[in-house]
Amino acid sequence: MPASYIRKGPDFLQKLFLYLILFDWVVLLYLFVEIKSMSFRHGAITSVMVVIFNLILVNLCFKRARRAEDSYQIYPVIMGALMSFVIIAYFFFF
């Protein structure tokens, strides 16, 4: 039988993960505003970097949410990943 885990204070990794989620939304907002004025090369590089960052964030989110029962974190991460897909699709197809 697994032992229960009792937190003694604020979890540093939890705060860092929440700041990464906020950083993702700030990057997506900036990308949404500036994507039309970017050259194709810069837009493609930025798109690849955003996709990699979102994949890492989604992976961390599912590991973290399963381990600590913090399922409320899944929603903003999934919405950010979907938003990045829409922005990138808009950049490449329109």
C-alpha distances in whole Angstrom, upper triangle without the diagonal:
4,6,9,12,16,19,22,25,26,24,27,26,25,29,30,29,30,34,33,33,36,38,38,39,42,43,43,45,48,48,48,51,53,52,56,57,55,57,55,54,52,51,50,48,47,45,44,42,41,39,37,36,35,33,31,31,29,27,26,25,23,21,21,21,18,16,17,18,21,23,26,27,27,31,33,32,33,36,37,36,38,41,41,42,45,46,46,48,50,51,52,53,55
4,6,9,13,16,19,21,22,20,23,22,22,25,26,25,27,30,30,30,33,35,34,36,39,39,40,42,44,44,45,48,49,49,52,54,52,54,52,51,49,48,47,45,43,42,41,39,38,36,34,33,32,30,28,27,26,24,23,22,21,18,18,18,15,13,14,15,18,20,24,24,25,28,30,29,30,33,34,34,36,38,39,39,42,44,44,45,48,49,49,51,53
4,6,10,13,15,18,20,19,21,21,21,24,25,25,26,29,29,30,32,34,34,36,38,39,40,42,44,45,46,48,50,49,53,54,53,54,53,52,50,49,48,46,44,43,42,40,38,37,35,34,33,31,29,28,27,25,23,23,22,19,18,18,16,13,13,15,18,21,24,24,25,29,30,29,31,34,34,34,37,39,39,40,43,44,45,46,49,49,50,52,54
4,7,10,13,16,17,16,19,19,18,21,23,22,24,27,27,27,30,32,32,34,36,37,38,40,42,42,43,46,47,47,51,52,51,53,52,51,48,47,46,44,42,42,40,38,37,36,34,32,31,30,28,26,26,24,22,21,20,18,16,16,15,12,11,13,15,18,21,21,23,26,28,27,29,31,32,33,35,37,37,39,41,42,43,45,47,48,49,50,52
4,7,10,12,14,12,16,15,15,18,20,19,21,23,24,25,27,29,29,31,33,34,35,37,39,40,41,43,45,45,48,50,48,50,49,48,46,45,44,42,40,39,38,36,34,34,32,30,29,28,26,24,24,23,20,19,19,16,14,15,14,11,9,12,14,17,19,20,21,24,26,25,27,30,30,31,33,35,35,37,39,40,41,43,45,46,47,49,50
4,6,9,11,11,15,15,14,17,19,19,20,23,24,25,26,29,30,31,33,34,35,37,39,40,41,43,45,45,49,50,48,51,50,49,46,45,45,43,41,40,39,37,35,35,33,31,30,30,27,25,26,24,21,21,21,19,16,16,16,13,11,13,14,18,19,20,22,25,26,26,28,30,31,32,34,35,36,38,40,41,42,44,46,46,48,50,51
4,6,7,8,11,12,12,14,16,17,17,20,21,22,24,26,27,28,30,31,33,34,36,37,38,40,42,42,46,47,46,48,48,47,44,43,43,41,38,38,37,34,33,33,31,29,28,28,26,23,24,23,20,19,20,18,15,16,16,13,11,13,14,17,18,18,21,24,24,24,27,29,29,30,33,34,34,36,38,39,40,42,44,44,46,48,49
4,7,9,12,14,13,15,17,18,19,21,23,24,25,27,29,30,31,33,34,35,37,39,40,42,43,44,48,48,47,49,49,48,45,44,44,42,40,40,39,36,35,35,34,31,30,31,28,26,27,26,23,22,23,21,18,19,20,17,14,17,17,21,21,21,24,26,26,27,30,31,31,32,35,36,36,39,41,41,42,44,46,46,48,50,51
4,6,9,12,11,12,14,16,16,18,20,21,22,24,26,27,28,30,31,32,34,36,37,38,40,41,45,45,44,47,47,46,42,42,42,40,37,37,37,34,32,33,32,28,28,29,26,24,25,25,21,21,23,21,17,18,20,17,14,17,16,20,20,19,23,25,24,25,28,29,29,30,33,33,34,36,38,38,39,42,43,44,46,48,49
4,6,9,8,8,11,13,12,14,16,17,18,20,22,23,24,26,28,29,30,32,33,35,36,37,41,41,40,43,43,42,39,38,38,36,34,34,34,30,29,30,28,25,25,26,23,21,22,22,19,18,20,19,15,16,19,16,13,15,14,17,17,16,20,22,21,21,24,26,25,27,30,30,30,33,35,35,36,39,40,40,42,44,45
4,6,5,6,9,10,11,13,14,16,17,18,20,22,23,25,26,28,29,30,32,34,35,36,39,40,39,41,41,40,37,36,36,34,31,31,31,28,26,27,25,22,22,23,20,18,19,19,15,15,17,16,12,14,16,13,11,14,12,16,16,15,18,20,19,19,22,24,23,25,28,28,28,31,33,33,34,36,38,38,40,42,43
4,5,5,6,9,10,11,12,14,15,16,18,20,21,22,24,26,27,28,30,32,33,33,37,38,36,38,38,37,34,33,34,31,29,29,29,25,24,25,23,20,21,22,19,16,19,18,15,15,18,16,13,15,18,15,13,16,15,18,18,15,18,21,19,19,22,24,22,24,27,27,27,30,32,31,32,35,36,36,38,41,41
4,5,5,6,9,10,10,12,14,15,16,19,20,21,22,24,25,26,28,30,31,32,35,36,34,36,36,35,32,31,31,29,26,27,26,23,21,22,20,17,18,18,15,13,15,15,11,12,14,12,10,12,15,13,11,14,13,15,16,13,16,18,17,16,19,21,20,21,24,25,24,27,29,29,29,32,34,34,35,38,39
4,5,5,6,9,10,11,13,14,15,17,19,20,21,23,25,26,27,29,30,31,35,36,34,36,36,35,32,31,31,29,27,27,26,23,22,22,21,18,17,18,16,13,14,15,11,10,13,12,9,10,13,12,10,12,10,12,12,10,13,16,15,14,17,19,18,20,23,23,23,26,28,28,29,31,33,33,35,37,38
4,5,5,6,9,10,11,12,14,16,17,18,20,21,23,24,26,27,28,29,33,34,33,35,35,34,31,30,31,29,26,26,26,23,21,22,21,18,18,19,17,14,16,17,13,13,16,15,12,14,17,15,13,15,12,15,14,12,15,17,15,15,18,19,18,20,23,23,23,26,28,27,28,31,32,32,34,37,37
4,5,5,6,9,10,10,12,14,15,16,18,20,21,22,24,26,26,27,31,32,30,32,32,31,28,27,28,25,23,23,23,20,18,20,18,15,15,17,14,12,14,15,11,12,15,15,12,14,17,16,15,17,14,16,16,12,15,17,15,14,18,19,17,18,22,22,21,24,26,25,26,29,30,30,32,35,35
4,5,5,6,9,10,11,13,14,15,17,19,20,21,23,25,26,26,30,31,29,31,31,30,27,26,26,24,22,22,21,18,16,17,16,13,13,14,11,9,11,12,8,8,12,12,9,11,14,14,13,14,11,13,13,9,11,14,12,10,14,16,14,15,19,19,18,21,23,23,24,27,28,28,30,32,33
4,5,5,6,9,10,11,13,14,16,17,19,20,21,23,25,25,29,30,29,31,31,31,28,26,27,25,22,22,22,19,17,18,18,14,14,16,14,10,12,14,11,10,13,14,11,12,16,16,14,15,11,13,11,8,11,12,10,10,14,14,13,15,18,18,18,21,23,22,24,26,27,28,30,32,33
4,5,5,6,9,10,10,12,14,15,16,18,20,21,22,23,27,28,26,29,29,29,25,24,25,23,20,21,21,18,16,18,17,13,14,16,14,11,14,16,13,13,16,17,14,15,19,19,17,18,15,16,15,12,14,15,12,12,15,16,14,16,19,18,18,21,23,22,23,26,27,27,29,31,32
4,5,5,6,9,10,10,12,14,15,16,18,20,21,21,25,26,24,27,27,26,23,22,22,20,17,18,18,14,13,14,13,10,10,13,11,8,11,13,10,10,14,15,13,15,18,18,17,18,15,16,15,11,13,14,11,10,13,14,11,13,16,16,15,18,20,19,20,23,24,24,26,28,29
4,5,5,7,9,10,11,13,14,15,17,19,20,20,24,25,24,27,27,26,23,22,22,21,18,17,18,15,13,14,14,10,9,12,11,8,10,12,11,9,13,15,13,13,17,18,17,17,14,14,12,9,10,11,7,7,10,11,8,11,14,13,13,16,18,17,19,21,22,23,25,27,28
4,5,5,6,9,10,11,12,14,15,17,18,19,23,24,23,26,26,26,23,21,23,21,18,18,19,16,14,16,16,13,12,15,14,11,13,16,14,13,17,18,16,17,20,21,20,20,16,16,14,11,13,13,9,9,13,12,10,13,15,14,14,17,18,17,19,22,22,23,25,27,27
4,5,5,6,9,10,11,12,14,15,16,17,21,22,20,23,24,23,20,19,20,18,15,16,17,13,11,14,14,10,11,14,13,11,14,16,15,14,18,19,18,19,22,23,22,22,19,19,17,14,15,15,12,11,14,14,11,13,16,14,13,17,18,16,18,21,21,21,23,26,26
4,5,5,6,9,10,10,12,14,15,16,19,20,19,22,22,21,18,17,17,16,13,13,14,11,8,11,11,8,8,11,11,9,11,14,13,13,16,18,17,18,21,22,21,22,18,18,16,13,13,13,10,8,11,11,7,9,12,10,9,13,15,13,14,18,18,18,20,23,23
4,5,5,6,9,10,10,12,14,15,18,20,19,22,22,22,19,17,19,18,14,14,16,14,11,13,14,11,10,14,14,12,13,17,16,15,18,20,19,19,22,24,23,23,19,18,16,13,14,13,9,9,11,10,7,10,11,9,9,13,14,12,14,17,17,18,20,22,22
4,5,5,6,9,10,11,12,14,17,18,17,21,21,21,18,17,19,18,14,15,17,14,12,15,16,13,13,17,17,14,16,19,19,18,21,23,22,22,26,27,25,26,22,22,19,16,17,16,12,13,15,13,10,13,15,12,12,15,16,14,16,19,18,18,21,23,23
4,5,5,6,8,10,10,11,15,16,15,17,18,18,14,13,15,14,10,11,13,11,8,12,13,10,11,14,15,13,16,18,18,18,21,23,22,23,26,27,26,27,23,23,21,18,18,17,14,13,15,14,10,12,14,11,10,13,14,12,13,16,16,15,18,21,21
4,5,5,6,9,10,10,13,15,14,17,17,18,15,13,14,14,10,10,13,11,8,11,13,11,10,14,15,13,15,18,18,18,20,23,22,22,26,27,27,27,23,22,20,17,17,16,12,12,13,11,8,9,11,8,7,10,10,8,10,13,13,13,16,18,18
4,5,5,6,9,10,13,14,14,18,19,20,16,14,17,17,13,13,16,15,12,15,17,15,14,18,19,17,18,22,22,20,23,26,25,25,28,30,29,29,25,24,21,19,19,17,14,14,15,13,10,13,13,10,10,13,12,10,13,15,14,14,17,19,18
4,5,5,6,8,11,12,12,15,17,17,14,12,15,15,11,12,15,14,12,15,17,15,15,19,20,18,20,23,23,22,26,28,27,27,30,32,31,31,28,27,25,22,22,20,17,17,18,16,13,15,16,12,11,15,14,11,13,16,15,14,17,19,18
4,5,5,5,9,10,9,13,13,14,11,9,12,12,8,9,12,11,9,12,15,14,14,17,18,17,19,22,22,22,25,27,27,27,30,32,31,31,28,27,25,22,22,20,17,16,17,15,12,13,14,11,9,12,11,8,9,13,11,10,13,16,15
4,6,6,8,10,11,14,15,16,14,11,14,15,12,11,15,15,12,14,17,16,15,19,20,19,20,23,24,23,26,28,28,28,31,33,32,32,29,27,25,22,22,20,17,17,17,14,12,13,13,9,9,11,10,7,9,12,10,10,13,15,13
4,6,8,9,10,14,15,17,14,12,16,16,13,14,17,17,15,17,20,19,19,22,23,22,23,27,27,26,29,31,31,31,34,36,35,35,31,30,28,25,25,23,20,20,21,18,15,17,17,13,13,15,13,10,12,15,12,12,15,17,15
4,6,6,7,10,12,14,11,9,13,14,11,12,16,15,14,17,19,18,19,22,23,23,24,27,28,27,30,32,32,32,35,37,36,36,33,32,30,27,27,25,22,22,22,20,17,18,18,15,13,16,15,11,12,15,12,11,14,16,14
4,6,5,8,9,11,9,7,10,12,9,10,13,14,12,15,18,17,17,20,22,22,23,26,27,27,29,31,31,32,35,36,36,36,33,32,30,27,26,25,22,21,21,19,16,17,16,13,12,13,12,8,9,11,9,7,10,13,11
4,6,8,9,12,11,9,12,14,12,13,16,17,16,18,21,21,21,24,26,25,26,29,30,30,32,35,35,35,38,40,40,40,36,35,33,30,29,28,25,24,24,22,19,20,19,16,15,15,14,10,11,12,10,7,10,12,10
4,7,9,12,10,9,13,14,13,14,17,18,17,20,22,22,23,25,27,27,28,31,32,32,34,37,37,37,40,42,41,41,38,37,35,32,32,30,27,26,27,24,22,22,22,19,17,18,17,13,14,16,13,10,13,15,13
4,6,8,6,6,9,11,10,11,14,15,15,17,19,20,20,23,25,25,26,29,30,30,33,35,35,36,38,40,40,40,37,36,34,31,30,29,26,25,26,24,21,21,21,18,16,17,17,13,12,15,13,10,12,14,13
4,5,5,6,8,10,10,12,14,15,16,18,20,21,22,24,26,26,28,30,31,32,34,36,37,38,40,42,42,42,39,38,37,34,33,32,29,27,28,26,23,23,23,21,18,19,18,15,13,15,14,10,11,14,14
4,6,5,6,9,10,10,12,14,15,16,18,20,21,22,24,25,26,28,30,31,33,35,35,36,39,40,41,41,39,37,36,33,32,31,28,26,26,25,22,21,21,20,17,17,17,14,12,13,13,9,9,12,12
4,5,5,6,9,10,11,12,14,15,17,18,20,21,23,24,26,27,29,30,32,33,34,36,38,39,40,41,38,37,36,33,32,31,29,26,27,26,23,22,22,21,17,18,19,16,13,15,15,12,11,15,15
4,5,5,6,8,10,11,12,14,15,16,18,20,21,22,24,26,27,28,30,32,32,34,36,37,38,38,36,35,34,30,29,29,26,24,25,24,21,20,21,19,16,17,17,14,12,15,15,11,12,16,16
4,6,5,6,9,10,10,12,14,15,16,18,20,21,22,24,25,26,28,30,31,32,34,36,36,37,34,32,31,28,27,26,24,22,22,21,18,17,18,16,12,13,14,11,9,11,11,8,9,12,13
4,5,5,6,9,10,11,12,14,15,17,18,20,21,23,24,25,27,29,30,31,33,35,36,36,34,32,31,28,27,26,24,22,22,21,18,17,17,16,13,13,14,12,9,11,12,9,8,12,14
4,5,5,6,9,10,11,12,14,15,17,18,20,21,23,24,26,27,28,30,32,33,34,35,32,31,31,27,26,26,24,21,22,22,18,17,18,17,14,14,16,14,11,14,15,12,12,16,17
4,5,5,6,9,10,10,12,14,15,16,18,20,21,22,24,26,26,28,30,31,32,32,30,29,28,24,24,23,21,18,19,19,15,14,16,14,11,12,14,11,9,13,14,11,12,16,17
4,5,5,6,9,10,10,12,14,15,16,18,20,21,22,24,25,26,28,30,31,31,29,27,26,23,22,21,19,17,17,16,13,12,13,12,8,9,11,9,6,9,11,9,10,13,15
4,6,5,6,9,10,11,12,14,15,17,18,20,21,23,24,25,27,29,30,30,28,27,27,23,22,22,20,17,17,18,15,13,14,14,10,11,13,12,9,12,14,12,12,15,17
4,5,5,6,9,10,11,12,14,15,17,18,20,21,22,24,26,27,28,29,26,26,25,22,21,21,19,16,17,17,14,12,15,14,11,12,15,13,11,14,16,14,15,18,20
4,5,5,6,9,10,10,12,14,15,16,18,20,20,22,24,25,26,27,24,23,22,19,18,18,15,13,13,14,10,9,11,11,7,9,12,10,9,13,14,13,14,17,19
4,5,5,6,9,10,10,12,14,15,17,18,20,21,22,24,25,26,23,22,22,18,17,17,15,12,12,13,10,8,10,11,7,8,11,11,9,12,14,13,14,17,19
4,5,5,6,9,10,11,12,14,16,17,18,20,21,23,24,25,23,22,22,19,17,18,17,13,14,15,13,10,13,14,11,12,15,15,13,15,18,17,17,20,22
4,5,5,6,9,10,11,12,14,15,16,18,20,21,22,23,20,20,20,16,15,16,14,11,12,14,11,9,13,13,10,12,15,15,14,17,19,18,19,22,23
4,5,5,6,8,10,10,12,14,15,16,18,20,20,21,18,17,17,14,12,13,11,8,9,10,8,6,9,10,8,10,13,13,12,15,17,17,18,21,22
4,5,5,6,9,10,11,12,14,15,17,18,20,20,19,17,18,15,13,14,13,10,10,12,11,8,11,13,11,11,15,15,14,16,19,19,19,22,24
4,6,5,6,8,10,11,12,14,16,17,18,19,17,17,18,14,13,15,14,10,12,14,12,10,14,16,13,15,18,18,17,20,22,22,22,25,27
4,5,5,6,9,10,10,12,14,15,16,17,14,14,14,11,10,12,11,7,9,12,10,9,13,14,12,14,17,17,17,20,22,22,23,25,27
4,5,5,6,9,10,10,12,14,15,15,14,12,13,10,8,10,10,6,7,10,9,8,11,13,12,13,16,17,17,19,22,22,23,25,27
4,5,5,6,9,10,11,12,14,15,14,13,15,12,10,13,13,10,11,14,13,11,14,17,16,16,20,21,20,22,25,25,25,27,30
4,6,5,6,8,10,11,12,13,12,12,14,10,10,13,13,10,12,15,14,13,16,18,17,19,22,22,22,24,27,27,28,30,32
4,5,5,6,8,10,10,11,9,9,10,7,6,10,10,7,9,12,12,12,15,16,16,18,20,21,22,24,26,27,28,29,31
4,5,5,6,8,10,10,9,8,11,9,7,11,12,10,10,14,14,13,16,18,18,19,22,23,23,25,27,28,29,30,32
4,6,5,6,9,10,10,10,13,11,10,14,15,13,14,17,17,16,19,21,21,22,25,26,26,28,30,31,31,33,35
4,5,5,6,8,7,9,11,9,9,13,14,12,14,17,17,17,20,21,21,23,26,26,27,29,31,32,33,34,36
4,6,5,5,5,5,8,7,7,11,12,11,13,16,16,16,19,21,21,22,25,26,27,28,31,32,33,34,36
4,6,5,7,7,11,11,10,14,16,14,15,18,19,19,21,23,24,24,27,29,29,30,33,34,35,36,38
4,6,8,10,13,12,13,16,18,16,18,21,21,21,24,26,26,27,30,31,31,33,35,36,37,39,41
4,5,8,11,11,12,15,17,16,18,21,21,22,24,26,26,28,30,31,32,34,36,37,38,40,41
4,6,9,10,11,13,16,15,17,19,20,21,23,25,26,27,29,30,31,33,35,36,37,39,40
4,6,6,8,11,12,12,14,16,17,18,20,22,23,25,26,28,29,30,32,33,35,36,38
4,5,6,8,10,11,12,14,15,16,18,20,21,22,24,26,27,28,30,31,33,34,35
4,6,6,8,10,11,12,14,15,17,18,20,21,23,24,26,27,28,30,32,33,34
4,6,6,7,9,10,11,13,15,16,17,19,21,22,23,25,26,28,29,31,32
4,6,5,6,9,10,11,12,14,15,17,18,20,21,23,24,26,27,28,30
4,5,5,6,8,10,11,12,14,15,17,18,20,21,22,24,26,27,28
4,6,5,6,9,10,10,12,14,15,16,18,20,21,22,24,25,26
4,5,5,6,9,10,11,12,14,15,16,18,20,21,23,24,25
4,5,5,6,9,10,11,12,14,15,17,18,20,21,22,24
4,5,5,6,9,10,11,12,14,15,16,18,20,21,22
4,5,5,6,9,10,10,12,14,15,16,18,20,21
4,5,5,6,9,10,11,12,14,15,17,18,20
4,5,5,6,9,10,11,12,14,15,16,18
4,5,5,6,9,10,11,12,14,15,16
4,5,5,6,8,10,10,12,14,15
4,6,5,6,8,10,11,12,14
4,6,5,6,9,10,10,11
4,6,5,6,9,10,10
4,5,5,6,9,10
4,5,5,6,8
4,6,5,5
4,6,6
4,6
4
